[in-house]
């Protein structure tokens, strides 16, 4: 196995400063899917309407764009993952500024529905980090200069990988897996050196019982202290960001079809929601405590025998209700009361197809893109589904919108799109 960094500089880029309107990681600045303070966000668009620009991509991909200052970044594979690209586009024009490529000649399997480069990059406004699974973790400045690379080992799962990095307090936090070897790791953002590493039970790829987590960690505040919350194969678990020590956990993610987590944690006011994959359980719980807090802090739980929908993308909690966009026909859009789990409404799947992307909230509206490239815009109304628009770009998508300074950045299988009111 050999990993090589290839650099191709296509345009001179400008110095980028941190902006309050940045969308610097998966699901936004705080990883919640909420674009605080955004106004003037478009409601309607199409291939010829309210499109500021679109930039071509060489292959399908499930990762999402991020926005840092004057730049837009997205990952994309070629040659069945032997070429793993990080693209940088000019935010104003869509011109490709540079691409950095990790060449990986090892054997790393994945599923056809989850191409390599499924992870979304993260940035602190000066550097950008991207995890490429068995091809390593890589850190660049915003001009595309490589700062460091780390080989974190080989990861084998028949469904591939998708966990994205987050940045906190000078550290890159990464959930590495799935597969037999799974762990949470913190790397020094300046040097790439390991600060700490905490193992988590992994699992086999046997067809009869599936095990793994493809989720992205979330920073939460518990009584004024930062903690890292992860949705894992069998539980939701919180870790100390200073040393990686397990602090508390809530059990209940297992099901008869496997121990699986696709959706990242969904935070509300003093409560969190997690959901298992492959029609696995969902649950809500209060944060905090020490050790096993399942009995004390779990508010509700839909067991594996419940008619759970397939959940891949993450929902958003607004005023005590969680809005979910699911990946099958049973209640493709749902609203649940967070403190009880009671469903207040559901809407069957529409023309947009199943939802793999996550829901985001901006300017008082919810946005989610289906697999057929149609983005639904709807109101956070707990009493009924209140649709506002269905916007079709005519290209497939498994990605999550990024919203910054009143513009929407969408990734389809063919392009990155910038949507802005004309």
C-alpha positions, 0 to 999 in steps of 0.5 A: 500500500502506498499513499502519495500526495499530488498537487495541481495548482490551477489558479492563484488564490487570495488570502482568506479571513474567517467570516461570520458567514462561513460554513466550515464543516459538515452541518455548519459552524457548530455541526448542528445543521443550523445557519444562525443569523442567515437572511435572504436565503433563496426559497426557489431555484432551478437549473436556469433560475437563481443559479449564480454558478455551477462548477463541474465535478469528475465523478459521483460523491456523497460528501458535502461542500464547505465555505471558508471566506472566499473559497468553497471546498469539496472532496471527489474521487476518481479511478474507483478511489485510487485518486482522492481529490480535494477541490477549491473553487472561487466562491464568487465565480465558481472558478476552480482555484486548485485541486490536491490529490491523494493517490492510493494504490491499496485495496479498499472496498466500499459500496457502489452507493457510497463512493470514496471521498465520502467525508466532508472537510473541515476548516478553522479559517486558516487550514483545511483538514480532510480524512481519506480513510485508509489513504490518511488524514491531510492538512493544507492551508487555504492556498493548497500547501500541504502542512502534514499528512498522517497514516492512521491505518487501514479501515475495511468495511464493505460499505466504506466510510463517511465520518467527517473531521471536526476542529476544536481547541487546536485539535482535529477530532476524527472518528476512525472506522468502521471495521474491526478497528474503530477509534476516536482520535485527536490530532494536533492541528499544527503538527498532526501529532496524536494528542490522544486515541480512544478505542471503541469496539468495532465489528465484522462485515458479516452479511448476517449482522452489520456493525459500524458507525459512519457519523460525525462527532459533535461538540456539546456543552455540559454544565459549561464544559465541552464534551465530544458526543458520538453516535456509535454502533451500540450507544451514544457516548461522550468523551473529554476533549482534553484526554479522550476519556469516556465520560458517559454513555446512553445505550440502545442503538442495537437492533435485530438487523445490526449495530449501526449508526448513520445519522449524527447526533441532533442537539436541542435545548438540554436534550439530544436525539440519535437514530440507528441505521438500517431501520434501527432504534431512535432515542432522546436523552439528557446529557451529562453524568458519569458512566452508564446513564441509560436508565437515568437520562434516556427519555424515550426509545423506539426499539428494533421491533418498532416500525422505524424508517431507514435514517441516513441523514441527520435531522434538526431540532427546532423549539422542541420538535425534531424534523427528519428526512428519511431514506425510505417510503415510510414517512419520508419527512417526519416531525417528532416531539423531542421529549416524548418521541410522539410523531406529530406528522409524516409525509410519504416520499415524493418525487425527490426520492429517498433522502441521504442528505441531512436537513438544515435550518436557515432564515426560519426555513428547513432545507433538505435535498433528496437523491434525485436532486430535488431540494424541499423547502418547508416550514418548521411547523410541528402541527402539519407539513407546510411545504414552501418549494420543491427545487429540481436541479436534475442531477442526483445528490446524497449531500447536505446543503451549505448555507453562507451569507444568504447563498446556498451551496449544493453538491450533486453528482455532476456539479457544485452549485451556488444558489443566490437570489437574482 
